[in-house]
Amino acid sequence: MIWAFFALLAGLTYCVQVEVNNRYKRDGFDLNAWRSLFSTLLMVPLFPFMEWPADPRYYLAILLGAAINVAGMVVQYNLAAEKNGRVAILYQPVTIFLTFCMWLAIDKSQFDFFHVHPLHLAGVLVSFALLFVSLQFVRRNAAGWSALMTIFPVGVLYAFLGVITKLVLDTGASVLAISLSFVLLSNFLMTLISFPVLVERYLERKRAYKTKKRVSKSVTSVFHAVSWMRKKMMDKKTLKPAAIISVFHTVSWIFINIATVYAPNAAYPFAVTALGPLWFMIYYKIRGIKDDASPVAGAGLFAAAVLLVLVSKS
């Protein structure tokens, strides 16, 4: 059960990094671009302890995962800024169910297990029923339903990512070494994907600024444009939360990778990290923070996911 311990640590640190932007409320894309860079720099000193597989599929999987993570984290950071951290992780029930189903199709031993143990299959059906009932309660809350529809694609993408991650990490000779290389390379690729777009966004803002102010296209104005863009990009209001988030995000990612390797099913670690809403409800209660999404419906969704994992364990 060591995987559950690492998954619990991953879930706690993940909640912290998501909630940070609820305080700072920065643009999700800008924040994630800088977070990726800072996370890459944090991992570089650990390079000697990393494992680099010869299988090219490992690197293709990381590239795909980096693209998925860029999209997913932007949505989550924006939701955290607009609503709160608890709403930003509503994708987890979707991820858990889809990951479980996909892993069941990959691992024939678990499929055979359900054939031999029909009571466990009944438990799966009950968990799905609980999911549907909980979704109806979420729908009564317009803000909650809107948030669920926004985060649903993230859940689907993360399910694919979870399965792919376990498949490639299981090939490593050392759990920690391959987890470290996975996180470093993933963040590096996320930085390469994000920063060209980030620069273009600031150039667009600069062009709009120049048009409005009617700045001449002289050499001086070019230097002014570069200086203006540098000041805007190096905004301390974005860099500070990005630096804080990078620490918790990096640690969480390493923990969840380790948990994924040790877990018999790729869905199990997601079920443990699904305790996030509980941590958020406790935190918001202590801080007196208003939460407009239905906590009962959220609890039902996660209870369904946890039940699914419990009855599916062989």
C-alpha beads as a LAMMPS data file, in Angstrom:
LAMMPS data file: protein, C-alpha beads

314 atoms
313 bonds

1 atom types
1 bond types

-500.0 500.0 xlo xhi
-500.0 500.0 ylo yhi
-500.0 500.0 zlo zhi

Masses

1 110.0

Atoms # bond

1 1 1 0.000 0.000 0.000
2 1 1 3.014 2.285 -0.309
3 1 1 1.428 3.752 -3.445
4 1 1 -1.440 5.135 -1.322
5 1 1 1.009 7.010 0.928
6 1 1 2.721 8.691 -2.023
7 1 1 -0.641 9.419 -3.639
8 1 1 -1.829 11.087 -0.437
9 1 1 1.259 13.311 -0.361
10 1 1 0.754 14.091 -4.049
11 1 1 -2.852 15.092 -3.446
12 1 1 -2.039 17.406 -0.542
13 1 1 0.756 19.228 -2.372
14 1 1 -1.376 19.445 -5.530
15 1 1 -4.185 21.141 -3.615
16 1 1 -1.757 23.739 -2.295
17 1 1 -0.415 24.668 -5.729
18 1 1 -3.918 24.941 -7.223
19 1 1 -5.202 27.101 -4.382
20 1 1 -2.290 29.561 -4.664
21 1 1 -3.824 31.182 -7.744
22 1 1 -7.118 31.617 -5.923
23 1 1 -5.200 34.177 -3.893
24 1 1 -3.114 35.794 -6.645
25 1 1 -5.651 35.428 -9.505
26 1 1 -3.161 35.567 -12.372
27 1 1 -3.765 34.540 -15.985
28 1 1 -3.620 30.747 -16.215
29 1 1 -1.458 30.564 -19.327
30 1 1 1.110 33.117 -18.141
31 1 1 1.278 31.472 -14.743
32 1 1 1.757 27.966 -16.128
33 1 1 4.425 29.086 -18.609
34 1 1 6.557 30.575 -15.853
35 1 1 5.789 27.673 -13.520
36 1 1 7.106 25.247 -16.133
37 1 1 10.340 27.217 -16.434
38 1 1 10.854 27.434 -12.683
39 1 1 10.060 23.726 -12.264
40 1 1 12.625 22.883 -14.937
41 1 1 15.279 24.909 -13.129
42 1 1 14.395 23.230 -9.833
43 1 1 14.945 19.793 -11.363
44 1 1 18.252 20.478 -13.136
45 1 1 20.449 19.896 -10.018
46 1 1 18.954 16.374 -9.768
47 1 1 20.090 15.459 -13.292
48 1 1 22.842 13.013 -12.135
49 1 1 20.219 10.941 -10.321
50 1 1 17.922 10.534 -13.327
51 1 1 17.348 7.577 -15.639
52 1 1 17.074 8.058 -19.399
53 1 1 15.463 5.067 -21.175
54 1 1 16.591 4.137 -24.666
55 1 1 13.013 3.461 -25.838
56 1 1 11.874 6.409 -28.022
57 1 1 8.257 5.780 -26.985
58 1 1 9.165 7.104 -23.542
59 1 1 9.998 10.507 -25.013
60 1 1 6.993 10.530 -27.333
61 1 1 4.782 9.861 -24.304
62 1 1 6.375 12.766 -22.432
63 1 1 5.825 15.096 -25.397
64 1 1 2.153 14.146 -25.546
65 1 1 1.883 14.504 -21.793
66 1 1 3.463 17.955 -21.866
67 1 1 0.880 19.187 -24.372
68 1 1 -1.952 17.737 -22.268
69 1 1 -0.573 19.283 -19.089
70 1 1 -0.262 22.736 -20.660
71 1 1 -3.950 22.680 -21.580
72 1 1 -5.049 21.114 -18.302
73 1 1 -3.120 23.385 -15.962
74 1 1 -4.263 26.554 -17.751
75 1 1 -7.904 25.545 -17.284
76 1 1 -7.328 24.691 -13.624
77 1 1 -5.444 27.884 -12.769
78 1 1 -8.113 30.003 -14.458
79 1 1 -10.890 28.168 -12.606
80 1 1 -9.011 28.571 -9.323
81 1 1 -8.712 32.305 -9.946
82 1 1 -12.361 32.638 -10.973
83 1 1 -13.878 30.350 -8.340
84 1 1 -11.646 28.341 -5.997
85 1 1 -9.220 25.443 -5.847
86 1 1 -11.898 22.845 -5.039
87 1 1 -13.792 23.611 -8.238
88 1 1 -10.544 23.479 -10.214
89 1 1 -10.056 19.778 -9.415
90 1 1 -13.563 18.613 -10.359
91 1 1 -11.957 16.729 -13.246
92 1 1 -10.821 13.946 -10.931
93 1 1 -13.970 11.753 -10.935
94 1 1 -13.950 11.755 -14.748
95 1 1 -10.268 10.864 -14.779
96 1 1 -10.705 8.055 -12.262
97 1 1 -13.543 6.341 -14.104
98 1 1 -11.991 6.614 -17.550
99 1 1 -8.557 5.573 -16.324
100 1 1 -10.033 2.535 -14.603
101 1 1 -11.909 1.486 -17.749
102 1 1 -8.905 1.921 -20.013
103 1 1 -6.607 0.048 -17.647
104 1 1 -9.181 -2.728 -17.385
105 1 1 -8.991 -3.093 -21.159
106 1 1 -5.192 -3.236 -20.997
107 1 1 -4.833 -5.545 -17.989
108 1 1 -6.686 -8.806 -18.741
109 1 1 -6.144 -10.122 -15.205
110 1 1 -8.504 -7.518 -13.749
111 1 1 -11.145 -8.302 -16.348
112 1 1 -10.938 -11.962 -15.333
113 1 1 -11.198 -10.907 -11.687
114 1 1 -14.612 -9.350 -12.256
115 1 1 -15.777 -12.462 -14.051
116 1 1 -14.905 -14.545 -11.000
117 1 1 -16.151 -11.986 -8.424
118 1 1 -19.595 -10.688 -9.491
119 1 1 -20.073 -8.823 -6.182
120 1 1 -17.203 -6.565 -7.132
121 1 1 -18.887 -5.932 -10.452
122 1 1 -22.066 -4.972 -8.566
123 1 1 -20.011 -2.503 -6.579
124 1 1 -18.808 -0.912 -9.816
125 1 1 -22.413 -0.517 -10.981
126 1 1 -23.362 1.093 -7.657
127 1 1 -20.463 3.517 -7.978
128 1 1 -21.665 4.570 -11.422
129 1 1 -25.200 5.071 -10.079
130 1 1 -23.802 7.290 -7.321
131 1 1 -21.906 9.262 -9.950
132 1 1 -25.049 9.957 -11.999
133 1 1 -27.055 11.015 -8.915
134 1 1 -24.261 13.351 -7.815
135 1 1 -24.109 14.914 -11.277
136 1 1 -27.798 15.773 -11.019
137 1 1 -27.170 17.649 -7.786
138 1 1 -24.268 19.500 -9.370
139 1 1 -26.542 20.488 -12.245
140 1 1 -28.929 22.257 -9.876
141 1 1 -26.137 24.648 -9.141
142 1 1 -25.544 26.657 -12.322
143 1 1 -22.023 27.658 -11.301
144 1 1 -21.161 24.094 -10.344
145 1 1 -22.512 22.620 -13.588
146 1 1 -20.721 25.254 -15.657
147 1 1 -17.473 24.493 -13.870
148 1 1 -17.972 20.760 -14.423
149 1 1 -18.482 21.236 -18.157
150 1 1 -15.349 23.395 -18.324
151 1 1 -13.202 20.866 -16.497
152 1 1 -14.648 17.708 -18.125
153 1 1 -12.246 17.711 -21.140
154 1 1 -9.350 18.010 -18.701
155 1 1 -10.542 14.850 -16.981
156 1 1 -10.632 12.979 -20.271
157 1 1 -7.134 14.136 -21.255
158 1 1 -5.699 13.327 -17.838
159 1 1 -7.153 9.810 -18.045
160 1 1 -5.167 9.165 -21.225
161 1 1 -2.136 10.746 -19.590
162 1 1 -2.476 8.550 -16.497
163 1 1 -2.528 5.344 -18.522
164 1 1 0.365 6.427 -20.751
165 1 1 2.397 7.532 -17.727
166 1 1 2.062 4.162 -15.998
167 1 1 2.931 2.270 -19.170
168 1 1 6.194 4.169 -19.698
169 1 1 7.207 4.513 -16.040
170 1 1 6.760 0.792 -15.465
171 1 1 9.697 0.226 -17.833
172 1 1 12.173 2.055 -15.591
173 1 1 14.924 0.299 -13.664
174 1 1 14.572 2.724 -10.742
175 1 1 11.226 4.211 -9.694
176 1 1 12.672 7.463 -8.373
177 1 1 15.236 7.925 -11.157
178 1 1 12.731 7.548 -13.991
179 1 1 10.170 9.691 -12.139
180 1 1 12.699 12.513 -11.824
181 1 1 13.623 12.406 -15.522
182 1 1 9.941 12.282 -16.465
183 1 1 9.165 15.444 -14.471
184 1 1 12.237 17.340 -15.717
185 1 1 11.687 16.575 -19.386
186 1 1 7.936 17.179 -19.127
187 1 1 8.435 20.623 -17.628
188 1 1 11.144 21.455 -20.152
189 1 1 8.842 20.564 -23.050
190 1 1 5.975 22.493 -21.453
191 1 1 8.268 25.514 -21.324
192 1 1 9.168 25.117 -25.016
193 1 1 5.483 24.808 -25.911
194 1 1 4.331 27.727 -23.771
195 1 1 6.915 30.475 -24.153
196 1 1 6.611 31.138 -27.916
197 1 1 2.881 31.629 -27.372
198 1 1 3.548 33.740 -24.290
199 1 1 5.915 36.035 -26.218
200 1 1 3.430 36.353 -29.086
201 1 1 0.689 37.331 -26.643
202 1 1 2.810 40.136 -25.252
203 1 1 3.797 41.264 -28.748
204 1 1 0.094 41.484 -29.610
205 1 1 -0.486 43.629 -26.555
206 1 1 2.466 45.796 -27.544
207 1 1 1.158 46.219 -31.091
208 1 1 -2.195 47.252 -29.709
209 1 1 -0.442 49.677 -27.391
210 1 1 1.603 51.187 -30.238
211 1 1 -1.474 51.624 -32.401
212 1 1 -3.303 53.352 -29.608
213 1 1 -0.402 55.655 -28.769
214 1 1 0.672 56.084 -32.419
215 1 1 4.292 55.272 -31.667
216 1 1 6.641 55.658 -34.650
217 1 1 8.530 52.637 -35.996
218 1 1 11.950 54.071 -35.194
219 1 1 14.929 52.261 -33.703
220 1 1 14.148 53.947 -30.402
221 1 1 10.608 52.616 -30.441
222 1 1 11.921 49.096 -31.115
223 1 1 14.109 49.271 -28.022
224 1 1 11.153 50.728 -26.156
225 1 1 9.002 47.831 -27.323
226 1 1 11.541 45.260 -26.122
227 1 1 11.862 47.034 -22.783
228 1 1 8.076 47.297 -22.472
229 1 1 7.603 43.599 -23.215
230 1 1 10.350 42.593 -20.773
231 1 1 8.741 44.603 -17.977
232 1 1 5.318 43.155 -18.718
233 1 1 6.583 39.575 -18.978
234 1 1 8.723 39.863 -15.836
235 1 1 5.748 40.996 -13.793
236 1 1 6.397 40.189 -10.139
237 1 1 2.664 39.677 -9.624
238 1 1 2.939 36.628 -11.885
239 1 1 6.484 35.493 -11.090
240 1 1 5.918 35.225 -7.344
241 1 1 2.942 32.829 -7.443
242 1 1 4.579 30.930 -10.327
243 1 1 7.669 30.340 -8.182
244 1 1 5.586 29.189 -5.210
245 1 1 3.429 26.924 -7.348
246 1 1 6.453 25.406 -9.096
247 1 1 7.748 23.970 -5.813
248 1 1 4.487 22.280 -4.813
249 1 1 3.650 21.216 -8.368
250 1 1 7.063 19.601 -8.884
251 1 1 6.927 17.710 -5.596
252 1 1 3.354 16.593 -6.283
253 1 1 4.279 15.352 -9.765
254 1 1 7.186 13.277 -8.444
255 1 1 4.979 11.746 -5.736
256 1 1 2.162 10.863 -8.129
257 1 1 4.630 9.244 -10.547
258 1 1 6.008 7.052 -7.777
259 1 1 2.489 6.152 -6.666
260 1 1 1.519 5.299 -10.246
261 1 1 4.422 2.878 -10.636
262 1 1 3.648 1.038 -7.396
263 1 1 -0.150 0.979 -7.877
264 1 1 -1.644 -2.131 -9.543
265 1 1 -4.068 0.052 -11.500
266 1 1 -3.403 3.502 -12.965
267 1 1 -6.713 4.747 -11.494
268 1 1 -5.859 4.020 -7.850
269 1 1 -3.582 7.043 -7.211
270 1 1 -6.214 9.344 -8.728
271 1 1 -8.762 7.964 -6.255
272 1 1 -6.549 8.930 -3.314
273 1 1 -5.816 12.398 -4.681
274 1 1 -9.607 12.734 -5.081
275 1 1 -9.682 13.432 -1.353
276 1 1 -8.770 16.986 -2.415
277 1 1 -12.325 18.322 -1.974
278 1 1 -12.229 17.153 1.647
279 1 1 -9.031 19.114 2.283
280 1 1 -10.524 22.148 0.543
281 1 1 -13.803 21.967 2.477
282 1 1 -11.876 21.821 5.746
283 1 1 -9.611 24.678 4.651
284 1 1 -12.496 26.886 3.460
285 1 1 -14.441 26.159 6.642
286 1 1 -11.511 27.223 8.814
287 1 1 -10.841 30.331 6.716
288 1 1 -14.533 31.219 6.341
289 1 1 -14.252 31.255 2.536
290 1 1 -17.509 31.076 0.543
291 1 1 -17.807 28.061 -1.775
292 1 1 -20.630 28.377 -4.349
293 1 1 -20.368 24.825 -5.756
294 1 1 -22.329 22.043 -4.027
295 1 1 -20.080 20.259 -1.507
296 1 1 -22.604 17.419 -1.181
297 1 1 -22.566 16.745 -4.918
298 1 1 -18.780 16.974 -4.975
299 1 1 -18.516 14.531 -2.104
300 1 1 -20.831 12.154 -3.941
301 1 1 -18.716 12.260 -7.072
302 1 1 -15.561 11.447 -5.205
303 1 1 -17.241 8.782 -3.060
304 1 1 -18.308 7.078 -6.281
305 1 1 -14.752 7.172 -7.587
306 1 1 -13.308 5.803 -4.360
307 1 1 -15.917 3.012 -4.246
308 1 1 -15.036 2.039 -7.797
309 1 1 -11.375 1.629 -6.921
310 1 1 -12.118 -0.317 -3.734
311 1 1 -14.339 -2.898 -5.422
312 1 1 -12.039 -3.230 -8.421
313 1 1 -8.971 -4.194 -6.414
314 1 1 -7.907 -7.748 -7.116

Bonds

1 1 1 2
2 1 2 3
3 1 3 4
4 1 4 5
5 1 5 6
6 1 6 7
7 1 7 8
8 1 8 9
9 1 9 10
10 1 10 11
11 1 11 12
12 1 12 13
13 1 13 14
14 1 14 15
15 1 15 16
16 1 16 17
17 1 17 18
18 1 18 19
19 1 19 20
20 1 20 21
21 1 21 22
22 1 22 23
23 1 23 24
24 1 24 25
25 1 25 26
26 1 26 27
27 1 27 28
28 1 28 29
29 1 29 30
30 1 30 31
31 1 31 32
32 1 32 33
33 1 33 34
34 1 34 35
35 1 35 36
36 1 36 37
37 1 37 38
38 1 38 39
39 1 39 40
40 1 40 41
41 1 41 42
42 1 42 43
43 1 43 44
44 1 44 45
45 1 45 46
46 1 46 47
47 1 47 48
48 1 48 49
49 1 49 50
50 1 50 51
51 1 51 52
52 1 52 53
53 1 53 54
54 1 54 55
55 1 55 56
56 1 56 57
57 1 57 58
58 1 58 59
59 1 59 60
60 1 60 61
61 1 61 62
62 1 62 63
63 1 63 64
64 1 64 65
65 1 65 66
66 1 66 67
67 1 67 68
68 1 68 69
69 1 69 70
70 1 70 71
71 1 71 72
72 1 72 73
73 1 73 74
74 1 74 75
75 1 75 76
76 1 76 77
77 1 77 78
78 1 78 79
79 1 79 80
80 1 80 81
81 1 81 82
82 1 82 83
83 1 83 84
84 1 84 85
85 1 85 86
86 1 86 87
87 1 87 88
88 1 88 89
89 1 89 90
90 1 90 91
91 1 91 92
92 1 92 93
93 1 93 94
94 1 94 95
95 1 95 96
96 1 96 97
97 1 97 98
98 1 98 99
99 1 99 100
100 1 100 101
101 1 101 102
102 1 102 103
103 1 103 104
104 1 104 105
105 1 105 106
106 1 106 107
107 1 107 108
108 1 108 109
109 1 109 110
110 1 110 111
111 1 111 112
112 1 112 113
113 1 113 114
114 1 114 115
115 1 115 116
116 1 116 117
117 1 117 118
118 1 118 119
119 1 119 120
120 1 120 121
121 1 121 122
122 1 122 123
123 1 123 124
124 1 124 125
125 1 125 126
126 1 126 127
127 1 127 128
128 1 128 129
129 1 129 130
130 1 130 131
131 1 131 132
132 1 132 133
133 1 133 134
134 1 134 135
135 1 135 136
136 1 136 137
137 1 137 138
138 1 138 139
139 1 139 140
140 1 140 141
141 1 141 142
142 1 142 143
143 1 143 144
144 1 144 145
145 1 145 146
146 1 146 147
147 1 147 148
148 1 148 149
149 1 149 150
150 1 150 151
151 1 151 152
152 1 152 153
153 1 153 154
154 1 154 155
155 1 155 156
156 1 156 157
157 1 157 158
158 1 158 159
159 1 159 160
160 1 160 161
161 1 161 162
162 1 162 163
163 1 163 164
164 1 164 165
165 1 165 166
166 1 166 167
167 1 167 168
168 1 168 169
169 1 169 170
170 1 170 171
171 1 171 172
172 1 172 173
173 1 173 174
174 1 174 175
175 1 175 176
176 1 176 177
177 1 177 178
178 1 178 179
179 1 179 180
180 1 180 181
181 1 181 182
182 1 182 183
183 1 183 184
184 1 184 185
185 1 185 186
186 1 186 187
187 1 187 188
188 1 188 189
189 1 189 190
190 1 190 191
191 1 191 192
192 1 192 193
193 1 193 194
194 1 194 195
195 1 195 196
196 1 196 197
197 1 197 198
198 1 198 199
199 1 199 200
200 1 200 201
201 1 201 202
202 1 202 203
203 1 203 204
204 1 204 205
205 1 205 206
206 1 206 207
207 1 207 208
208 1 208 209
209 1 209 210
210 1 210 211
211 1 211 212
212 1 212 213
213 1 213 214
214 1 214 215
215 1 215 216
216 1 216 217
217 1 217 218
218 1 218 219
219 1 219 220
220 1 220 221
221 1 221 222
222 1 222 223
223 1 223 224
224 1 224 225
225 1 225 226
226 1 226 227
227 1 227 228
228 1 228 229
229 1 229 230
230 1 230 231
231 1 231 232
232 1 232 233
233 1 233 234
234 1 234 235
235 1 235 236
236 1 236 237
237 1 237 238
238 1 238 239
239 1 239 240
240 1 240 241
241 1 241 242
242 1 242 243
243 1 243 244
244 1 244 245
245 1 245 246
246 1 246 247
247 1 247 248
248 1 248 249
249 1 249 250
250 1 250 251
251 1 251 252
252 1 252 253
253 1 253 254
254 1 254 255
255 1 255 256
256 1 256 257
257 1 257 258
258 1 258 259
259 1 259 260
260 1 260 261
261 1 261 262
262 1 262 263
263 1 263 264
264 1 264 265
265 1 265 266
266 1 266 267
267 1 267 268
268 1 268 269
269 1 269 270
270 1 270 271
271 1 271 272
272 1 272 273
273 1 273 274
274 1 274 275
275 1 275 276
276 1 276 277
277 1 277 278
278 1 278 279
279 1 279 280
280 1 280 281
281 1 281 282
282 1 282 283
283 1 283 284
284 1 284 285
285 1 285 286
286 1 286 287
287 1 287 288
288 1 288 289
289 1 289 290
290 1 290 291
291 1 291 292
292 1 292 293
293 1 293 294
294 1 294 295
295 1 295 296
296 1 296 297
297 1 297 298
298 1 298 299
299 1 299 300
300 1 300 301
301 1 301 302
302 1 302 303
303 1 303 304
304 1 304 305
305 1 305 306
306 1 306 307
307 1 307 308
308 1 308 309
309 1 309 310
310 1 310 311
311 1 311 312
312 1 312 313
313 1 313 314
